[in-house]
Amino acid sequence: MKMGNCNHRRYIPDLLDLVRTGAIDPSTVLTQVEDLPTVLDAYETFDQRQSGWTKVVLGPS
């Protein structure tokens, strides 16, 4: 997984284990669910730091 400025490869395996075991619930930070066809609009809104946009889930339509 490659994206952003964070070293995701370092953190993702440990985070996935925490989610799998139920130690953390990622839905507490997920504020939006968007379909892939709207990804450009969603990214622009997120990039503008509009209120209510903390983390976005992008999924197939």
C-alpha distance matrix in Angstrom:
0.0 3.8 6.8 10.2 12.1 10.9 9.6 6.9 6.6 10.3 10.8 8.6 10.9 13.9 13.4 12.9 16.1 17.9 17.3 18.4 21.5 22.4 22.5 20.7 20.7 17.8 20.3 22.2 19.8 18.9 21.5 20.8 19.8 19.7 19.7 17.6 20.9 21.3 17.9 19.7 22.4 20.1 18.1 21.5 22.9 20.1 20.2 24.0 23.5 25.9 27.3 25.6 22.0 20.0 16.8 16.3 15.2 14.8 16.0 17.9 21.5
3.8 0.0 3.8 7.2 9.2 9.0 8.4 7.0 7.7 11.1 12.0 10.9 13.6 16.2 15.6 15.8 19.0 20.4 20.0 21.5 24.5 25.1 24.8 22.7 22.7 19.6 21.9 23.4 20.5 19.7 21.9 21.2 20.7 20.2 20.3 18.0 20.9 21.0 17.3 18.3 21.2 19.2 16.6 19.6 21.4 18.7 18.2 21.9 21.8 24.5 26.3 25.1 21.4 19.5 16.8 16.5 16.2 15.6 17.5 19.3 22.8
6.8 3.8 0.0 3.8 6.8 7.5 8.6 7.6 9.9 12.6 12.7 12.1 15.4 17.4 16.1 16.9 20.3 21.0 20.4 22.5 25.3 25.4 24.9 22.4 22.1 18.7 20.6 21.8 18.6 17.8 19.6 18.9 18.8 18.3 19.0 16.8 19.5 18.9 15.1 15.8 18.4 16.4 13.5 16.3 18.0 15.2 14.4 18.2 18.2 21.0 22.9 22.0 18.3 16.6 14.2 14.2 14.6 14.2 16.8 19.0 22.1
10.2 7.2 3.8 0.0 3.8 5.7 8.3 8.5 11.5 13.3 13.3 13.5 17.1 18.4 17.0 18.5 21.7 21.8 21.5 24.1 26.5 26.3 25.4 22.6 22.4 19.0 20.9 21.4 17.9 17.6 19.0 18.8 19.5 19.2 20.4 18.6 21.0 19.8 16.1 16.2 18.2 16.2 12.9 15.2 16.8 13.7 12.4 15.9 15.8 18.9 20.9 20.5 16.9 15.1 13.5 14.2 15.6 15.8 18.9 21.4 24.2
12.1 9.2 6.8 3.8 0.0 3.8 6.7 8.5 11.4 12.3 12.7 14.0 17.4 18.3 17.3 19.4 22.2 22.2 22.5 25.2 27.2 27.1 25.7 23.2 23.5 20.4 22.6 22.6 19.2 19.6 21.2 21.5 22.6 22.6 24.0 22.3 24.8 23.4 19.7 19.6 21.5 19.5 16.1 17.9 19.3 16.1 14.5 17.7 17.2 20.7 22.4 22.2 18.9 16.7 15.6 17.1 18.6 19.2 22.3 25.0 27.8
10.9 9.0 7.5 5.7 3.8 0.0 3.8 5.5 8.7 9.0 9.0 10.7 14.1 14.6 13.8 16.1 18.7 18.7 19.3 21.9 23.8 23.8 22.2 19.9 20.7 17.8 20.5 20.5 17.3 18.1 20.3 21.0 22.0 22.5 24.1 22.8 25.6 24.4 20.8 21.3 23.0 20.5 17.6 19.9 20.7 17.2 16.3 19.5 18.3 21.6 22.8 22.1 18.9 16.1 14.8 16.6 17.8 18.9 21.8 24.7 27.7
9.6 8.4 8.6 8.3 6.7 3.8 0.0 3.8 5.6 5.7 7.0 9.0 11.7 12.6 12.7 14.8 17.1 17.7 18.7 20.8 22.7 23.3 21.8 20.0 21.2 18.7 21.7 22.1 19.3 20.1 22.7 23.3 23.9 24.5 25.8 24.2 27.3 26.5 22.9 23.8 25.8 23.2 20.5 23.0 24.0 20.5 19.8 23.1 22.0 25.1 26.2 25.2 22.0 19.1 17.3 18.8 19.4 20.4 22.8 25.5 28.8
6.9 7.0 7.6 8.5 8.5 5.5 3.8 0.0 3.8 5.3 5.2 5.7 8.9 10.4 9.9 11.5 14.2 15.0 15.5 17.5 19.7 20.3 19.3 17.4 18.3 15.7 18.8 19.6 17.1 17.5 20.3 20.8 21.0 21.8 22.9 21.6 24.9 24.3 20.8 22.2 24.2 21.4 19.1 22.1 22.8 19.4 19.3 22.7 21.5 24.3 25.2 23.7 20.5 17.6 15.2 16.3 16.4 17.4 19.5 22.3 25.7
6.6 7.7 9.9 11.5 11.4 8.7 5.6 3.8 0.0 3.8 5.7 5.7 7.4 9.7 10.5 11.4 13.6 15.2 16.1 17.4 19.6 20.9 20.0 18.8 20.0 17.8 21.1 22.2 20.0 20.3 23.4 23.8 23.5 24.2 24.9 23.4 26.8 26.7 23.2 24.8 27.0 24.4 22.1 25.3 26.2 22.8 22.8 26.3 25.2 28.0 28.8 27.2 24.0 21.1 18.5 19.3 18.8 19.5 21.1 23.5 27.1
10.3 11.1 12.6 13.3 12.3 9.0 5.7 5.3 3.8 0.0 3.8 6.1 7.2 8.1 9.6 11.5 12.8 14.1 15.8 17.2 18.7 20.1 18.6 17.7 19.6 17.8 21.4 22.0 20.1 21.0 24.2 25.1 25.3 26.4 27.5 26.3 29.8 29.3 25.9 27.4 29.4 26.6 24.3 27.3 27.9 24.3 24.3 27.6 26.1 28.9 29.4 27.8 24.9 21.7 19.5 20.9 20.7 22.0 23.8 26.4 29.9
10.8 12.0 12.7 13.3 12.7 9.0 7.0 5.2 5.7 3.8 0.0 3.8 5.8 5.7 6.1 8.7 10.3 10.9 12.4 14.4 15.8 16.7 15.2 14.0 15.8 14.2 17.8 18.3 16.6 17.7 21.0 22.2 22.6 24.1 25.5 24.8 28.3 27.7 24.4 26.2 27.8 24.7 22.8 25.8 26.0 22.3 22.8 25.9 24.0 26.6 26.8 24.9 22.2 18.8 16.6 18.3 18.2 19.9 21.7 24.7 28.1
8.6 10.9 12.1 13.5 14.0 10.7 9.0 5.7 5.7 6.1 3.8 0.0 3.8 5.5 5.0 6.0 8.6 9.8 10.4 12.0 14.2 15.2 14.5 13.3 14.5 12.6 16.0 17.3 15.8 16.2 19.7 20.4 20.2 21.6 22.7 22.0 25.7 25.4 22.3 24.5 26.2 23.1 21.5 24.9 25.1 21.6 22.5 25.8 24.0 26.2 26.5 24.3 21.4 18.3 15.6 16.5 15.7 17.2 18.6 21.4 24.8
10.9 13.6 15.4 17.1 17.4 14.1 11.7 8.9 7.4 7.2 5.8 3.8 0.0 3.8 5.5 5.2 6.3 8.8 10.1 10.5 12.5 14.4 13.9 13.6 15.3 14.3 17.8 19.3 18.4 18.9 22.5 23.3 22.8 24.4 25.2 24.6 28.3 28.3 25.4 27.8 29.6 26.4 25.1 28.5 28.7 25.3 26.3 29.5 27.7 29.9 29.9 27.5 24.8 21.7 18.9 19.7 18.4 19.9 20.7 23.3 26.7
13.9 16.2 17.4 18.4 18.3 14.6 12.6 10.4 9.7 8.1 5.7 5.5 3.8 0.0 3.8 5.5 5.2 6.4 8.8 9.9 10.8 12.5 11.1 11.2 13.6 13.2 17.0 17.8 17.3 18.5 22.2 23.6 23.6 25.6 26.9 26.7 30.4 30.0 27.2 29.6 30.9 27.6 26.3 29.6 29.3 25.8 26.8 29.9 27.6 29.7 29.4 26.9 24.6 21.2 18.9 20.3 19.5 21.5 22.6 25.5 28.8
13.4 15.6 16.1 17.0 17.3 13.8 12.7 9.9 10.5 9.6 6.1 5.0 5.5 3.8 0.0 3.8 5.4 5.1 6.3 8.6 10.0 10.7 9.5 8.5 10.4 9.5 13.3 14.2 13.6 14.7 18.4 19.9 20.0 22.2 23.8 23.9 27.6 26.9 24.3 26.7 27.8 24.4 23.4 26.6 26.1 22.6 24.0 26.9 24.5 26.4 25.9 23.3 21.1 17.7 15.3 16.8 16.0 18.4 19.7 22.8 25.9
12.9 15.8 16.9 18.5 19.4 16.1 14.8 11.5 11.4 11.5 8.7 6.0 5.2 5.5 3.8 0.0 3.8 5.4 5.1 6.1 8.6 9.8 10.1 9.4 10.6 9.9 13.3 15.1 14.9 15.2 19.0 19.9 19.3 21.4 22.5 22.6 26.4 26.2 23.8 26.6 27.9 24.5 23.8 27.3 26.9 23.6 25.3 28.3 26.2 27.8 27.4 24.5 22.3 19.3 16.3 17.0 15.4 17.4 18.0 20.8 23.9
16.1 19.0 20.3 21.7 22.2 18.7 17.1 14.2 13.6 12.8 10.3 8.6 6.3 5.2 5.4 3.8 0.0 3.8 5.4 5.0 6.1 8.5 8.5 9.3 11.4 11.9 15.3 16.8 17.2 18.0 21.7 23.0 22.5 24.9 26.0 26.2 30.0 29.9 27.5 30.4 31.6 28.1 27.5 31.0 30.4 27.1 28.8 31.7 29.3 30.9 30.2 27.3 25.3 22.1 19.5 20.5 18.9 21.0 21.4 24.1 27.2
17.9 20.4 21.0 21.8 22.2 18.7 17.7 15.0 15.2 14.1 10.9 9.8 8.8 6.4 5.1 5.4 3.8 0.0 3.8 5.5 5.4 6.2 5.1 5.7 8.5 9.6 13.0 13.9 14.6 16.0 19.7 21.5 21.5 24.3 25.9 26.6 30.3 29.7 27.5 30.3 31.0 27.4 26.9 30.2 29.2 25.8 27.7 30.3 27.6 29.0 27.9 25.0 23.4 20.1 17.9 19.4 18.3 21.0 21.7 24.8 27.6
17.3 20.0 20.4 21.5 22.5 19.3 18.7 15.5 16.1 15.8 12.4 10.4 10.1 8.8 6.3 5.1 5.4 3.8 0.0 3.8 5.5 5.1 6.1 5.3 6.3 7.2 10.2 11.9 12.8 13.5 17.2 18.7 18.4 21.2 22.7 23.6 27.3 26.8 24.9 27.9 28.5 24.9 24.9 28.2 27.1 24.0 26.3 28.8 26.2 27.3 26.2 23.0 21.4 18.5 16.0 16.9 15.4 18.1 18.5 21.5 24.1
18.4 21.5 22.5 24.1 25.2 21.9 20.8 17.5 17.4 17.2 14.4 12.0 10.5 9.9 8.6 6.1 5.0 5.5 3.8 0.0 3.8 5.5 7.7 8.5 9.3 10.6 13.1 15.2 16.4 16.7 20.3 21.4 20.5 23.1 24.2 25.0 28.7 28.7 26.9 30.1 30.9 27.5 27.6 31.0 30.1 27.1 29.4 32.1 29.7 30.6 29.7 26.4 24.7 22.0 19.3 19.7 17.6 19.9 19.6 22.2 24.9
21.5 24.5 25.3 26.5 27.2 23.8 22.7 19.7 19.6 18.7 15.8 14.2 12.5 10.8 10.0 8.6 6.1 5.4 5.5 3.8 0.0 3.8 5.5 7.9 9.8 12.1 14.5 15.9 17.6 18.5 22.1 23.7 23.2 26.1 27.5 28.5 32.2 31.9 30.1 33.3 33.9 30.3 30.4 33.7 32.6 29.5 31.7 34.2 31.5 32.5 31.2 27.9 26.6 23.7 21.4 22.3 20.6 23.2 23.1 25.7 28.3
22.4 25.1 25.4 26.3 27.1 23.8 23.3 20.3 20.9 20.1 16.7 15.2 14.4 12.5 10.7 9.8 8.5 6.2 5.1 5.5 3.8 0.0 3.8 5.4 6.6 9.6 11.6 12.7 14.9 16.0 19.3 21.2 21.1 24.3 26.0 27.4 31.0 30.4 28.8 31.9 32.2 28.5 28.9 32.0 30.5 27.5 30.0 32.2 29.3 30.0 28.4 25.0 24.1 21.3 19.3 20.4 19.0 21.9 22.1 24.9 27.2
22.5 24.8 24.9 25.4 25.7 22.2 21.8 19.3 20.0 18.6 15.2 14.5 13.9 11.1 9.5 10.1 8.5 5.1 6.1 7.7 5.5 3.8 0.0 3.8 7.0 9.9 12.4 12.5 14.4 16.3 19.6 22.0 22.4 25.6 27.7 28.9 32.5 31.6 29.8 32.6 32.8 29.0 29.1 32.0 30.5 27.3 29.5 31.6 28.5 29.5 27.8 24.7 23.9 20.7 19.1 20.8 20.0 23.2 23.9 27.1 29.4
20.7 22.7 22.4 22.6 23.2 19.9 20.0 17.4 18.8 17.7 14.0 13.3 13.6 11.2 8.5 9.4 9.3 5.7 5.3 8.5 7.9 5.4 3.8 0.0 3.8 6.3 9.0 8.9 10.6 12.6 15.9 18.4 19.1 22.3 24.6 25.9 29.4 28.3 26.4 29.2 29.2 25.4 25.5 28.4 26.8 23.6 25.9 27.9 24.8 25.7 24.1 20.9 20.1 16.9 15.4 17.3 16.8 20.1 21.2 24.5 26.7
20.7 22.7 22.1 22.4 23.5 20.7 21.2 18.3 20.0 19.6 15.8 14.5 15.3 13.6 10.4 10.6 11.4 8.5 6.3 9.3 9.8 6.6 7.0 3.8 0.0 3.8 5.5 6.2 8.4 9.7 12.9 15.2 15.8 19.2 21.6 23.3 26.7 25.4 24.0 26.8 26.6 22.9 23.4 26.3 24.4 21.5 24.2 26.1 23.1 23.5 21.8 18.4 17.7 14.9 13.3 14.7 14.1 17.5 18.5 21.8 23.7
17.8 19.6 18.7 19.0 20.4 17.8 18.7 15.7 17.8 17.8 14.2 12.6 14.3 13.2 9.5 9.9 11.9 9.6 7.2 10.6 12.1 9.6 9.9 6.3 3.8 0.0 3.8 5.3 5.9 6.6 10.2 12.2 12.9 16.1 18.6 20.0 23.4 22.0 20.4 23.1 23.1 19.3 19.6 22.6 20.9 17.9 20.6 22.6 19.9 20.5 19.2 15.9 14.6 11.8 9.7 11.1 10.6 14.2 15.5 19.1 21.1
20.3 21.9 20.6 20.9 22.6 20.5 21.7 18.8 21.1 21.4 17.8 16.0 17.8 17.0 13.3 13.3 15.3 13.0 10.2 13.1 14.5 11.6 12.4 9.0 5.5 3.8 0.0 3.8 5.4 4.9 7.8 9.9 10.6 14.3 17.0 19.1 22.1 20.6 19.5 22.4 21.8 18.0 19.1 21.8 19.7 17.2 20.3 21.9 19.2 19.1 17.5 13.9 13.1 11.2 9.4 10.3 9.8 13.5 14.7 18.2 19.6
22.2 23.4 21.8 21.4 22.6 20.5 22.1 19.6 22.2 22.0 18.3 17.3 19.3 17.8 14.2 15.1 16.8 13.9 11.9 15.2 15.9 12.7 12.5 8.9 6.2 5.3 3.8 0.0 3.8 5.8 7.9 11.1 12.9 16.5 19.7 21.7 24.6 22.6 21.4 23.8 22.9 19.2 20.0 22.3 19.8 17.2 20.2 21.3 18.1 18.1 16.0 12.6 12.5 10.1 9.7 11.6 12.3 16.1 17.8 21.4 22.8
19.8 20.5 18.6 17.9 19.2 17.3 19.3 17.1 20.0 20.1 16.6 15.8 18.4 17.3 13.6 14.9 17.2 14.6 12.8 16.4 17.6 14.9 14.4 10.6 8.4 5.9 5.4 3.8 0.0 3.8 6.1 9.3 11.6 14.8 18.1 19.7 22.5 20.3 18.7 20.9 20.1 16.3 16.7 19.0 16.7 13.8 16.5 17.9 14.8 15.2 13.6 10.4 9.5 6.6 6.2 8.8 10.4 14.1 16.5 20.2 21.7
18.9 19.7 17.8 17.6 19.6 18.1 20.1 17.5 20.3 21.0 17.7 16.2 18.9 18.5 14.7 15.2 18.0 16.0 13.5 16.7 18.5 16.0 16.3 12.6 9.7 6.6 4.9 5.8 3.8 0.0 3.8 6.0 7.8 11.1 14.3 16.2 19.0 16.9 15.6 18.1 17.3 13.5 14.4 17.0 14.8 12.3 15.5 17.0 14.4 14.4 13.3 9.9 8.4 6.7 4.8 5.9 6.9 10.7 13.0 16.6 18.0
21.5 21.9 19.6 19.0 21.2 20.3 22.7 20.3 23.4 24.2 21.0 19.7 22.5 22.2 18.4 19.0 21.7 19.7 17.2 20.3 22.1 19.3 19.6 15.9 12.9 10.2 7.8 7.9 6.1 3.8 0.0 3.8 7.1 10.1 13.8 16.1 18.2 15.6 14.9 17.0 15.5 11.9 13.4 15.3 12.5 10.6 14.2 15.1 12.5 11.7 10.2 6.6 5.9 5.8 5.6 6.1 8.2 11.4 13.8 17.3 17.9
20.8 21.2 18.9 18.8 21.5 21.0 23.3 20.8 23.8 25.1 22.2 20.4 23.3 23.6 19.9 19.9 23.0 21.5 18.7 21.4 23.7 21.2 22.0 18.4 15.2 12.2 9.9 11.1 9.3 6.0 3.8 0.0 3.8 6.4 10.2 12.6 14.5 12.0 11.6 14.0 12.5 9.0 11.2 13.3 10.9 9.7 13.5 14.6 12.8 11.8 11.3 8.2 6.6 7.9 6.6 4.7 6.2 8.6 10.9 14.1 14.4
19.8 20.7 18.8 19.5 22.6 22.0 23.9 21.0 23.5 25.3 22.6 20.2 22.8 23.6 20.0 19.3 22.5 21.5 18.4 20.5 23.2 21.1 22.4 19.1 15.8 12.9 10.6 12.9 11.6 7.8 7.1 3.8 0.0 3.8 7.0 9.8 12.1 10.3 10.3 13.4 12.5 9.4 11.9 14.5 12.8 11.9 15.5 17.0 15.9 15.0 14.9 12.0 10.2 11.1 8.9 5.7 4.7 6.1 7.5 10.5 10.8
19.7 20.2 18.3 19.2 22.6 22.5 24.5 21.8 24.2 26.4 24.1 21.6 24.4 25.6 22.2 21.4 24.9 24.3 21.2 23.1 26.1 24.3 25.6 22.3 19.2 16.1 14.3 16.5 14.8 11.1 10.1 6.4 3.8 0.0 3.8 6.6 8.4 6.6 7.0 10.3 9.6 7.1 10.0 12.6 11.6 11.5 14.6 16.3 16.0 15.2 16.0 13.7 11.5 13.0 10.8 7.1 6.2 5.1 6.4 8.6 8.6
19.7 20.3 19.0 20.4 24.0 24.1 25.8 22.9 24.9 27.5 25.5 22.7 25.2 26.9 23.8 22.5 26.0 25.9 22.7 24.2 27.5 26.0 27.7 24.6 21.6 18.6 17.0 19.7 18.1 14.3 13.8 10.2 7.0 3.8 0.0 3.8 5.6 5.7 6.7 10.3 10.5 9.1 11.6 14.2 14.1 14.3 17.0 18.9 19.1 18.4 19.6 17.4 15.1 16.6 14.0 10.2 8.4 5.6 5.1 5.6 5.1
17.6 18.0 16.8 18.6 22.3 22.8 24.2 21.6 23.4 26.3 24.8 22.0 24.6 26.7 23.9 22.6 26.2 26.6 23.6 25.0 28.5 27.4 28.9 25.9 23.3 20.0 19.1 21.7 19.7 16.2 16.1 12.6 9.8 6.6 3.8 0.0 3.8 5.3 5.0 8.5 10.0 9.2 10.7 13.5 14.4 14.4 16.4 18.8 19.5 19.4 21.1 19.4 16.5 17.7 15.0 11.3 9.6 5.9 5.8 5.5 6.4
20.9 20.9 19.5 21.0 24.8 25.6 27.3 24.9 26.8 29.8 28.3 25.7 28.3 30.4 27.6 26.4 30.0 30.3 27.3 28.7 32.2 31.0 32.5 29.4 26.7 23.4 22.1 24.6 22.5 19.0 18.2 14.5 12.1 8.4 5.6 3.8 0.0 3.8 5.6 7.8 8.9 9.6 11.4 13.4 14.5 15.5 17.2 19.1 20.4 19.9 21.9 20.6 18.0 19.9 17.6 13.9 12.8 9.4 9.3 8.2 7.4
21.3 21.0 18.9 19.8 23.4 24.4 26.5 24.3 26.7 29.3 27.7 25.4 28.3 30.0 26.9 26.2 29.9 29.7 26.8 28.7 31.9 30.4 31.6 28.3 25.4 22.0 20.6 22.6 20.3 16.9 15.6 12.0 10.3 6.6 5.7 5.3 3.8 0.0 3.8 5.7 5.5 6.1 8.6 10.2 10.8 12.2 14.1 15.7 16.9 16.2 18.3 17.2 14.7 16.9 15.2 11.7 11.6 8.9 10.0 10.3 9.5
17.9 17.3 15.1 16.1 19.7 20.8 22.9 20.8 23.2 25.9 24.4 22.3 25.4 27.2 24.3 23.8 27.5 27.5 24.9 26.9 30.1 28.8 29.8 26.4 24.0 20.4 19.5 21.4 18.7 15.6 14.9 11.6 10.3 7.0 6.7 5.0 5.6 3.8 0.0 3.8 5.6 5.0 5.9 8.6 9.9 10.2 11.8 14.1 15.3 15.4 17.7 16.7 13.6 15.2 13.1 9.9 10.0 7.2 9.4 10.4 11.0
19.7 18.3 15.8 16.2 19.6 21.3 23.8 22.2 24.8 27.4 26.2 24.5 27.8 29.6 26.7 26.6 30.4 30.3 27.9 30.1 33.3 31.9 32.6 29.2 26.8 23.1 22.4 23.8 20.9 18.1 17.0 14.0 13.4 10.3 10.3 8.5 7.8 5.7 3.8 0.0 3.8 5.4 5.1 6.2 8.7 9.9 10.4 12.4 14.4 14.7 17.6 17.4 14.4 16.3 14.9 12.3 13.2 10.9 13.2 14.0 14.4
22.4 21.2 18.4 18.2 21.5 23.0 25.8 24.2 27.0 29.4 27.8 26.2 29.6 30.9 27.8 27.9 31.6 31.0 28.5 30.9 33.9 32.2 32.8 29.2 26.6 23.1 21.8 22.9 20.1 17.3 15.5 12.5 12.5 9.6 10.5 10.0 8.9 5.5 5.6 3.8 0.0 3.8 5.5 5.2 6.3 8.6 9.8 10.7 12.7 12.2 15.0 15.0 12.5 15.2 14.4 12.0 13.4 11.8 14.2 15.2 14.9
20.1 19.2 16.4 16.2 19.5 20.5 23.2 21.4 24.4 26.6 24.7 23.1 26.4 27.6 24.4 24.5 28.1 27.4 24.9 27.5 30.3 28.5 29.0 25.4 22.9 19.3 18.0 19.2 16.3 13.5 11.9 9.0 9.4 7.1 9.1 9.2 9.6 6.1 5.0 5.4 3.8 0.0 3.8 5.5 5.2 6.1 8.5 10.0 10.9 10.5 12.8 12.2 9.3 11.7 10.7 8.2 10.0 9.0 12.0 13.9 14.1
18.1 16.6 13.5 12.9 16.1 17.6 20.5 19.1 22.1 24.3 22.8 21.5 25.1 26.3 23.4 23.8 27.5 26.9 24.9 27.6 30.4 28.9 29.1 25.5 23.4 19.6 19.1 20.0 16.7 14.4 13.4 11.2 11.9 10.0 11.6 10.7 11.4 8.6 5.9 5.1 5.5 3.8 0.0 3.8 5.4 5.0 5.9 8.5 9.8 10.7 13.6 13.4 10.0 11.6 10.6 8.9 11.0 10.1 13.4 15.5 16.4
21.5 19.6 16.3 15.2 17.9 19.9 23.0 22.1 25.3 27.3 25.8 24.9 28.5 29.6 26.6 27.3 31.0 30.2 28.2 31.0 33.7 32.0 32.0 28.4 26.3 22.6 21.8 22.3 19.0 17.0 15.3 13.3 14.5 12.6 14.2 13.5 13.4 10.2 8.6 6.2 5.2 5.5 3.8 0.0 3.8 5.5 5.0 6.2 8.7 9.4 12.8 13.6 10.9 13.1 13.1 11.9 14.4 13.6 16.8 18.7 19.1
22.9 21.4 18.0 16.8 19.3 20.7 24.0 22.8 26.2 27.9 26.0 25.1 28.7 29.3 26.1 26.9 30.4 29.2 27.1 30.1 32.6 30.5 30.5 26.8 24.4 20.9 19.7 19.8 16.7 14.8 12.5 10.9 12.8 11.6 14.1 14.4 14.5 10.8 9.9 8.7 6.3 5.2 5.4 3.8 0.0 3.8 5.5 5.2 6.6 6.1 9.3 10.1 7.8 10.7 11.4 10.5 13.5 13.6 16.8 19.0 19.1
20.1 18.7 15.2 13.7 16.1 17.2 20.5 19.4 22.8 24.3 22.3 21.6 25.3 25.8 22.6 23.6 27.1 25.8 24.0 27.1 29.5 27.5 27.3 23.6 21.5 17.9 17.2 17.2 13.8 12.3 10.6 9.7 11.9 11.5 14.3 14.4 15.5 12.2 10.2 9.9 8.6 6.1 5.0 5.5 3.8 0.0 3.8 5.4 5.1 6.3 8.9 9.1 5.8 7.6 8.2 8.1 11.5 12.2 15.9 18.6 19.4
20.2 18.2 14.4 12.4 14.5 16.3 19.8 19.3 22.8 24.3 22.8 22.5 26.3 26.8 24.0 25.3 28.8 27.7 26.3 29.4 31.7 30.0 29.5 25.9 24.2 20.6 20.3 20.2 16.5 15.5 14.2 13.5 15.5 14.6 17.0 16.4 17.2 14.1 11.8 10.4 9.8 8.5 5.9 5.0 5.5 3.8 0.0 3.8 5.2 7.8 11.0 12.1 9.1 10.3 11.0 11.3 14.5 14.8 18.5 21.0 22.0
24.0 21.9 18.2 15.9 17.7 19.5 23.1 22.7 26.3 27.6 25.9 25.8 29.5 29.9 26.9 28.3 31.7 30.3 28.8 32.1 34.2 32.2 31.6 27.9 26.1 22.6 21.9 21.3 17.9 17.0 15.1 14.6 17.0 16.3 18.9 18.8 19.1 15.7 14.1 12.4 10.7 10.0 8.5 6.2 5.2 5.4 3.8 0.0 3.8 5.5 9.1 11.3 9.3 11.3 13.0 13.5 16.9 17.5 21.0 23.5 24.0
23.5 21.8 18.2 15.8 17.2 18.3 22.0 21.5 25.2 26.1 24.0 24.0 27.7 27.6 24.5 26.2 29.3 27.6 26.2 29.7 31.5 29.3 28.5 24.8 23.1 19.9 19.2 18.1 14.8 14.4 12.5 12.8 15.9 16.0 19.1 19.5 20.4 16.9 15.3 14.4 12.7 10.9 9.8 8.7 6.6 5.1 5.2 3.8 0.0 3.8 6.4 8.4 6.7 8.1 10.6 12.0 15.7 17.0 20.7 23.6 24.3
25.9 24.5 21.0 18.9 20.7 21.6 25.1 24.3 28.0 28.9 26.6 26.2 29.9 29.7 26.4 27.8 30.9 29.0 27.3 30.6 32.5 30.0 29.5 25.7 23.5 20.5 19.1 18.1 15.2 14.4 11.7 11.8 15.0 15.2 18.4 19.4 19.9 16.2 15.4 14.7 12.2 10.5 10.7 9.4 6.1 6.3 7.8 5.5 3.8 0.0 3.8 6.4 6.0 8.9 11.5 12.3 15.9 17.3 20.6 23.4 23.5
27.3 26.3 22.9 20.9 22.4 22.8 26.2 25.2 28.8 29.4 26.8 26.5 29.9 29.4 25.9 27.4 30.2 27.9 26.2 29.7 31.2 28.4 27.8 24.1 21.8 19.2 17.5 16.0 13.6 13.3 10.2 11.3 14.9 16.0 19.6 21.1 21.9 18.3 17.7 17.6 15.0 12.8 13.6 12.8 9.3 8.9 11.0 9.1 6.4 3.8 0.0 3.8 5.7 8.2 11.4 12.8 16.3 18.3 21.4 24.4 24.5
25.6 25.1 22.0 20.5 22.2 22.1 25.2 23.7 27.2 27.8 24.9 24.3 27.5 26.9 23.3 24.5 27.3 25.0 23.0 26.4 27.9 25.0 24.7 20.9 18.4 15.9 13.9 12.6 10.4 9.9 6.6 8.2 12.0 13.7 17.4 19.4 20.6 17.2 16.7 17.4 15.0 12.2 13.4 13.6 10.1 9.1 12.1 11.3 8.4 6.4 3.8 0.0 3.8 6.2 9.0 10.3 13.5 15.9 18.8 22.0 22.1
22.0 21.4 18.3 16.9 18.9 18.9 22.0 20.5 24.0 24.9 22.2 21.4 24.8 24.6 21.1 22.3 25.3 23.4 21.4 24.7 26.6 24.1 23.9 20.1 17.7 14.6 13.1 12.5 9.5 8.4 5.9 6.6 10.2 11.5 15.1 16.5 18.0 14.7 13.6 14.4 12.5 9.3 10.0 10.9 7.8 5.8 9.1 9.3 6.7 6.0 5.7 3.8 0.0 3.8 6.0 7.1 10.7 13.0 16.2 19.4 20.0
20.0 19.5 16.6 15.1 16.7 16.1 19.1 17.6 21.1 21.7 18.8 18.3 21.7 21.2 17.7 19.3 22.1 20.1 18.5 22.0 23.7 21.3 20.7 16.9 14.9 11.8 11.2 10.1 6.6 6.7 5.8 7.9 11.1 13.0 16.6 17.7 19.9 16.9 15.2 16.3 15.2 11.7 11.6 13.1 10.7 7.6 10.3 11.3 8.1 8.9 8.2 6.2 3.8 0.0 3.8 6.9 10.3 13.2 16.5 20.1 21.3
16.8 16.8 14.2 13.5 15.6 14.8 17.3 15.2 18.5 19.5 16.6 15.6 18.9 18.9 15.3 16.3 19.5 17.9 16.0 19.3 21.4 19.3 19.1 15.4 13.3 9.7 9.4 9.7 6.2 4.8 5.6 6.6 8.9 10.8 14.0 15.0 17.6 15.2 13.1 14.9 14.4 10.7 10.6 13.1 11.4 8.2 11.0 13.0 10.6 11.5 11.4 9.0 6.0 3.8 0.0 3.8 6.9 9.9 13.2 16.8 18.4
16.3 16.5 14.2 14.2 17.1 16.6 18.8 16.3 19.3 20.9 18.3 16.5 19.7 20.3 16.8 17.0 20.5 19.4 16.9 19.7 22.3 20.4 20.8 17.3 14.7 11.1 10.3 11.6 8.8 5.9 6.1 4.7 5.7 7.1 10.2 11.3 13.9 11.7 9.9 12.3 12.0 8.2 8.9 11.9 10.5 8.1 11.3 13.5 12.0 12.3 12.8 10.3 7.1 6.9 3.8 0.0 3.8 6.4 9.7 13.2 14.7
15.2 16.2 14.6 15.6 18.6 17.8 19.4 16.4 18.8 20.7 18.2 15.7 18.4 19.5 16.0 15.4 18.9 18.3 15.4 17.6 20.6 19.0 20.0 16.8 14.1 10.6 9.8 12.3 10.4 6.9 8.2 6.2 4.7 6.2 8.4 9.6 12.8 11.6 10.0 13.2 13.4 10.0 11.0 14.4 13.5 11.5 14.5 16.9 15.7 15.9 16.3 13.5 10.7 10.3 6.9 3.8 0.0 3.8 6.4 10.1 12.0
14.8 15.6 14.2 15.8 19.2 18.9 20.4 17.4 19.5 22.0 19.9 17.2 19.9 21.5 18.4 17.4 21.0 21.0 18.1 19.9 23.2 21.9 23.2 20.1 17.5 14.2 13.5 16.1 14.1 10.7 11.4 8.6 6.1 5.1 5.6 5.9 9.4 8.9 7.2 10.9 11.8 9.0 10.1 13.6 13.6 12.2 14.8 17.5 17.0 17.3 18.3 15.9 13.0 13.2 9.9 6.4 3.8 0.0 3.8 7.1 9.2
16.0 17.5 16.8 18.9 22.3 21.8 22.8 19.5 21.1 23.8 21.7 18.6 20.7 22.6 19.7 18.0 21.4 21.7 18.5 19.6 23.1 22.1 23.9 21.2 18.5 15.5 14.7 17.8 16.5 13.0 13.8 10.9 7.5 6.4 5.1 5.8 9.3 10.0 9.4 13.2 14.2 12.0 13.4 16.8 16.8 15.9 18.5 21.0 20.7 20.6 21.4 18.8 16.2 16.5 13.2 9.7 6.4 3.8 0.0 3.8 6.4
17.9 19.3 19.0 21.4 25.0 24.7 25.5 22.3 23.5 26.4 24.7 21.4 23.3 25.5 22.8 20.8 24.1 24.8 21.5 22.2 25.7 24.9 27.1 24.5 21.8 19.1 18.2 21.4 20.2 16.6 17.3 14.1 10.5 8.6 5.6 5.5 8.2 10.3 10.4 14.0 15.2 13.9 15.5 18.7 19.0 18.6 21.0 23.5 23.6 23.4 24.4 22.0 19.4 20.1 16.8 13.2 10.1 7.1 3.8 0.0 3.8
21.5 22.8 22.1 24.2 27.8 27.7 28.8 25.7 27.1 29.9 28.1 24.8 26.7 28.8 25.9 23.9 27.2 27.6 24.1 24.9 28.3 27.2 29.4 26.7 23.7 21.1 19.6 22.8 21.7 18.0 17.9 14.4 10.8 8.6 5.1 6.4 7.4 9.5 11.0 14.4 14.9 14.1 16.4 19.1 19.1 19.4 22.0 24.0 24.3 23.5 24.5 22.1 20.0 21.3 18.4 14.7 12.0 9.2 6.4 3.8 0.0
